[in-house]
Amino acid sequence: MEKSGCSTYKWETFLTSELPGYLSSQKGVKANGSAAVGISMAGASAMNLAIYHPAQFVYAGSLSGYLSPSTGQGWIGLAMGDAGGYKKEDMWGPDNDPAWQRNDPLVNVGQLVANNTRLWVYCGNGTPNELGGANLPATFLESNFMIGVNKKFQDAYNAAGGHNAVFNFPPYGTHSWEYWGAQLNAMKPDLQSSLGASPGGGG
């Protein structure tokens, strides 16, 4: 994607319309009954796909996700800039734009409950273990930004009457691939069961 002159990023349209349409017509992949799983900032995106497209995404997973982007606009802007000069305003507009609230899973957690979406939410606490990930950015992000908002999301989900989620907040884990890979393996049986897939049938 060309950054210069880009006014909006329309990943939701691509992931819910253009890509499924292509996969259905060209590869025979069904358009509904899928899962969306995201790490870090994409954790909120996975939840949002399930909020607004519940038939298409019956399962949503977030690994170390920031699940309240409307309260973290400052650091999200810094992270996007560091990732390649991207601008948060090109995503959901200025900080007071209603799009920030629309794309906030914590604000819209009641819709996930109403949809009865199966959820898997993981976040470490910033303490490394034998898996590694002991560098300062990985420990700082998990302990200072991620774990708090994930626990707020859990509280809001439970308060809204949710009963179809796994929340995994172990006393270790940093913002790094070692822990996300382990968590994907832990999630796999639950995901397969929810989607009606055969264990061992998909690698």
Secondary structure, DSSP 8 states (H G I E B T S, - for coil): ---TT-----HHHIIIIIHHHHHHHHH---SSSEEEEEETTHHHHHHHHHHH-TTTEEEEEEES----GGG-HHHHHHHHHHTTS--THHHH-STT-HHHHHT-TTTTHHHHHHHT-EEEEE---S--BTTB--SHHHHHHIIIIIHHHHHHHHHHHHHTT--SEEEE--S---SSHHHHHHHHHHHHHHHHHHHT--TTS--
